[in-house]
Amino acid sequence: MRLQHYMARSGVASRRASEAIILAGRVTVNGMVCTELGTKVSASDTVCVDGKKIHLEEAKRYVLLHKPSGYVCSQADEKGRAVAVDLLKDAYSERLYNVGRLDMFSCGLIIFTNDGNFAATLSHPSAELEKEYIVDTSLPLPRGLAEDFERGLRVDNVFYRCKEAEELNSHRMRIVLVEGKNREIRRVFESREIGIKSLMRIRIGNIGIDGLAEGEFRNLTQAEVSSLLRLCRHN
């Protein structure tokens, strides 16, 4: 199979992210650095990423984590900050990686997997998979912010538009995104000089938080995995 598919099935990263790792010269095949995306490999080849040998994983894992605030969504952090995937290491031997991201100061639902195709499908912009958030603010919400966010607004030459925004009270808003640009909600609120006290993702597609406490996690059922993929295909 192609090297990037081998890496995805080994739990290294999604296929697209694996391609970037290959191009960066971080992969060796049988001791030789490989930067050719079309390279074919088999189970008999020795494939290493950053000097560590990887293996095809038979068991596919799909894990739903309620990430606490203060954890970074990456495999490692050069600044020594707490990493969300470390919350799963005692429970899973497979190398898991996050599907999408939550910024360090946000909490809520995030999916981890070793299935590169699943991750790529959910992460692709064309999937338009809904993510729902609850935002609590330090100051009262500006009049009309929810309507403006739904219509779309421009901040520093970047256009932001949510699918839904609903003011729940003077300091709380419910927001649904389908694309989710980098720090989108925070940038929109900062543009109105409104500080965010907490930002929690409470739903991904049709998977809700359902009482999962901060730091807790569970396996997605096969039915939930299939339903997420169907939502992506439908969109």
JOVEN-V819735 format. One record per residue. N is the residue number from 0. SS is DSSP state (alpha for helix, beta for strand, coil for the rest). D_FIRST is the distance of its C-alpha to the first C-alpha in Angstrom with 1 decimal. Layout:
BEGIN
((N	SS	D_FIRST) (N	SS	D_FIRST))
END
This chain:
BEGIN
((0	coil	0.0) (1	beta	3.8) (2	alpha	6.4) (3	alpha	8.4) (4	alpha	6.6) (5	alpha	6.4) (6	alpha	9.9) (7	alpha	11.0) (8	alpha	10.3) (9	coil	12.1) (10	coil	15.0) (11	coil	15.3) (12	coil	15.9) (13	coil	15.0) (14	alpha	12.2) (15	alpha	15.1) (16	alpha	16.7) (17	alpha	13.7) (18	alpha	13.8) (19	alpha	17.4) (20	alpha	16.9) (21	alpha	14.8) (22	alpha	17.5) (23	coil	20.1) (24	coil	19.1) (25	coil	18.7) (26	beta	15.4) (27	beta	15.4) (28	beta	13.0) (29	coil	15.2) (30	coil	18.2) (31	beta	17.7) (32	beta	17.6) (33	coil	14.6) (34	coil	15.5) (35	coil	13.3) (36	coil	11.2) (37	coil	9.2) (38	coil	8.2) (39	beta	5.2) (40	coil	5.6) (41	coil	6.3) (42	coil	9.2) (43	coil	11.7) (44	coil	11.1) (45	coil	13.5) (46	beta	12.5) (47	beta	15.6) (48	beta	16.8) (49	coil	20.4) (50	coil	20.8) (51	beta	19.7) (52	beta	17.0) (53	coil	14.6) (54	coil	13.3) (55	coil	11.4) (56	coil	14.3) (57	coil	15.3) (58	coil	18.2) (59	coil	18.0) (60	coil	21.0) (61	beta	23.0) (62	beta	26.1) (63	beta	29.1) (64	beta	31.1) (65	beta	34.6) (66	beta	34.3) (67	coil	37.7) (68	coil	39.0) (69	coil	38.6) (70	coil	34.9) (71	beta	32.3) (72	coil	28.9) (73	coil	26.6) (74	coil	24.9) (75	coil	27.8) (76	coil	30.9) (77	coil	32.5) (78	coil	35.9) (79	coil	35.8) (80	coil	36.0) (81	coil	35.0) (82	beta	31.4) (83	alpha	30.8) (84	alpha	27.7) (85	alpha	30.1) (86	alpha	32.0) (87	alpha	29.1) (88	coil	28.4) (89	coil	31.0) (90	coil	29.7) (91	coil	25.9) (92	coil	24.0) (93	coil	20.6) (94	coil	20.0) (95	coil	21.0) (96	beta	21.4) (97	beta	23.7) (98	beta	23.1) (99	coil	25.5) (100	coil	28.5) (101	coil	32.1) (102	coil	34.3) (103	coil	35.9) (104	coil	39.2) (105	coil	37.9) (106	beta	37.4) (107	beta	36.0) (108	beta	32.8) (109	beta	29.3) (110	beta	26.1) (111	beta	23.8) (112	beta	20.4) (113	coil	17.1) (114	coil	15.4) (115	alpha	13.8) (116	alpha	13.9) (117	alpha	17.5) (118	alpha	18.5) (119	alpha	17.4) (120	alpha	19.2) (121	alpha	22.3) (122	alpha	22.5) (123	coil	22.2) (124	alpha	25.7) (125	alpha	25.7) (126	alpha	25.5) (127	coil	29.1) (128	coil	29.0) (129	coil	32.5) (130	beta	33.4) (131	beta	37.0) (132	beta	39.1) (133	beta	42.6) (134	beta	44.3) (135	beta	47.5) (136	beta	49.6) (137	coil	52.3) (138	coil	54.5) (139	coil	55.3) (140	coil	52.8) (141	coil	53.9) (142	coil	55.3) (143	coil	52.9) (144	alpha	49.7) (145	alpha	47.9) (146	alpha	48.9) (147	alpha	48.0) (148	alpha	44.5) (149	alpha	43.9) (150	alpha	45.2) (151	coil	43.2) (152	beta	44.5) (153	beta	43.7) (154	beta	43.6) (155	coil	43.3) (156	coil	41.9) (157	beta	39.2) (158	beta	39.6) (159	beta	39.2) (160	coil	39.7) (161	coil	39.2) (162	coil	39.0) (163	beta	41.9) (164	beta	44.4) (165	beta	47.3) (166	beta	50.0) (167	beta	50.7) (168	beta	53.6) (169	coil	55.0) (170	coil	52.4) (171	beta	49.3) (172	beta	46.9) (173	beta	44.0) (174	beta	41.2) (175	beta	38.2) (176	beta	35.4) (177	coil	32.5) (178	coil	31.0) (179	coil	32.4) (180	coil	32.7) (181	coil	33.0) (182	coil	36.2) (183	alpha	37.3) (184	alpha	39.9) (185	alpha	41.3) (186	alpha	41.7) (187	alpha	43.5) (188	alpha	45.9) (189	alpha	46.5) (190	alpha	47.5) (191	coil	50.3) (192	coil	51.2) (193	coil	50.3) (194	coil	48.9) (195	beta	46.4) (196	beta	47.4) (197	beta	44.3) (198	beta	41.2) (199	beta	39.4) (200	beta	36.5) (201	beta	37.5) (202	beta	35.0) (203	beta	31.4) (204	coil	31.1) (205	coil	33.1) (206	beta	32.7) (207	beta	35.9) (208	coil	37.1) (209	coil	39.3) (210	coil	41.2) (211	coil	38.3) (212	coil	40.2) (213	coil	39.0) (214	coil	36.7) (215	coil	36.0) (216	beta	32.6) (217	beta	31.4) (218	beta	28.3) (219	coil	27.7) (220	coil	28.1) (221	alpha	25.6) (222	alpha	28.1) (223	alpha	28.2) (224	alpha	24.4) (225	alpha	24.5) (226	alpha	27.6) (227	alpha	26.1) (228	alpha	23.2) (229	alpha	25.9) (230	alpha	28.0) (231	alpha	25.2) (232	alpha	24.6) (233	alpha	28.4) (234	coil	28.9))
END
